[in-house]
Amino acid sequence: MRKYETVFISDPDMSDQAREELFERVRSIIDRENGIILNFDEWGLKKLSYEIRKKLRGYYVCLTYGGTGALVTELERNFRLSDFIMKFMTILITEHATEESLKEEAEQLKEAAKQAAESVSQEEDTQEENDKDDDQDTDSEETSETAE
């Protein structure tokens, strides 16, 4: 088994539902070919360096996964057939990776993403509390100034 990374650019004018269906199709191809998804990272809408299919922007996705050469062939074949994929590129990251090491890495990435999401939500809660405290301080300062 090998570890690959594929970056693809999809049409920016796709609806969110169509984009999710495309992503689900990619995931199902990887599952069907006995691959392991390590990371499905949506980079979002970005400006292109040059015009592709008369578009100046594209929706970027970086996909890290483990699998065989047949998986890459099937994935790229589907990308070529799709009208929604504007460009794609696949690189080989690791030649010899065991299935166990890939599964372990996938679990570690999921755990790290979970912890990052928790810390972001805690930071947002702290920020909201600080904003409320600042609003209360501002209100009390305004009332003391008018009383003078």
C-alpha positions in Angstrom: 0.0 0.0 0.0 1.2 3.5 -0.8 0.3 7.0 0.6 -0.9 9.6 -1.9 -2.0 13.2 -1.9 -4.4 14.5 -4.5 -5.3 18.2 -4.9 -8.2 18.9 -7.1 -10.0 22.1 -8.1 -13.7 22.0 -8.6 -16.0 24.4 -10.3 -16.7 27.4 -8.0 -20.2 27.8 -9.3 -21.4 24.4 -8.0 -24.1 24.4 -5.4 -23.2 23.2 -1.9 -25.3 20.2 -2.4 -23.7 19.2 -5.7 -20.2 19.8 -4.1 -21.1 17.5 -1.2 -22.3 14.8 -3.7 -19.0 15.1 -5.5 -17.0 14.7 -2.3 -19.2 11.7 -1.3 -18.5 10.2 -4.7 -14.7 10.6 -4.2 -15.0 9.0 -0.7 -17.0 6.1 -2.1 -14.4 5.4 -4.8 -11.7 5.3 -2.2 -13.8 2.9 0.0 -14.7 0.7 -3.0 -11.0 0.4 -4.0 -10.1 -0.5 -0.4 -8.3 2.7 0.3 -8.0 4.6 3.6 -8.8 8.3 3.8 -6.3 10.1 6.0 -7.4 13.7 5.5 -10.0 15.4 3.4 -9.1 19.0 3.7 -11.3 21.6 2.0 -9.2 24.7 1.3 -12.2 26.6 -0.1 -12.6 29.1 -2.9 -9.4 30.6 -4.1 -8.2 32.8 -7.0 -6.6 30.8 -9.8 -3.2 31.7 -11.2 -4.6 31.6 -14.7 -8.0 31.1 -16.3 -9.3 27.5 -16.5 -12.5 26.8 -18.4 -13.2 30.6 -18.4 -13.2 30.7 -14.6 -10.9 32.9 -12.5 -11.7 31.1 -9.2 -11.8 27.5 -8.1 -12.8 25.4 -5.0 -9.6 23.6 -3.8 -9.6 20.3 -1.9 -6.5 18.4 -0.7 -7.1 14.7 -0.2 -4.5 12.5 1.6 -5.1 8.7 1.4 -3.6 5.3 1.3 -4.2 2.8 -1.5 -2.9 1.1 -4.6 -2.1 2.4 -8.0 -5.4 1.0 -9.2 -7.2 3.4 -6.8 -5.3 6.4 -8.2 -6.1 5.3 -11.7 -9.8 4.9 -10.9 -10.0 8.2 -9.0 -8.3 10.1 -11.8 -10.5 8.5 -14.4 -13.5 9.7 -12.6 -12.0 13.2 -12.3 -11.5 13.3 -16.1 -15.2 12.2 -16.6 -16.6 14.8 -14.2 -17.6 18.2 -15.6 -17.2 19.7 -12.2 -13.4 18.9 -11.7 -11.3 21.6 -13.5 -7.8 20.3 -12.5 -6.2 17.7 -10.4 -2.8 16.5 -9.4 -1.7 13.4 -7.5 1.7 12.8 -5.9 3.1 9.8 -4.2 4.1 10.6 -0.6 5.3 7.2 0.7 6.1 4.2 -1.4 5.9 1.5 1.4 3.2 2.1 4.0 1.4 -0.6 5.9 -2.3 -0.7 6.3 -1.9 -0.6 10.0 0.3 2.5 10.0 -2.1 4.3 7.7 -5.1 3.4 9.9 -3.1 4.6 13.0 -2.3 7.9 11.2 -5.9 8.4 10.3 -6.9 7.9 13.9 -4.3 10.4 15.1 -5.4 12.9 12.5 -9.1 12.5 13.6 -8.1 13.0 17.2 -6.0 16.0 16.4 -8.9 17.6 14.4 -11.3 16.8 17.3 -9.0 18.5 19.8 -8.5 21.5 17.5 -12.2 21.9 17.1 -12.7 21.7 20.9 -10.0 24.4 21.5 -11.5 26.7 18.9 -14.9 26.4 20.6 -13.4 27.1 24.0 -11.6 30.1 22.6 -14.9 31.4 21.1 -16.6 30.9 24.4 -13.9 32.8 26.2 -14.0 35.6 23.6 -17.8 35.9 24.0 -17.4 36.2 27.8 -14.7 38.8 27.4 -16.9 40.7 24.9 -19.8 40.7 27.4 -17.5 41.9 30.2 -16.2 44.7 27.9 -19.8 45.7 27.1 -20.7 45.8 30.8 -17.6 47.9 31.6 -18.4 50.3 28.8 -22.0 50.7 30.0 -20.8 51.5 33.6 -18.2 54.0 32.3 -20.9 55.8 30.2 -23.3 56.1 33.1 -20.6 57.4 35.5 -19.5 60.1 32.9 -23.1 61.4 32.5 -23.6 61.6 36.3 -20.7 64.0 36.6 
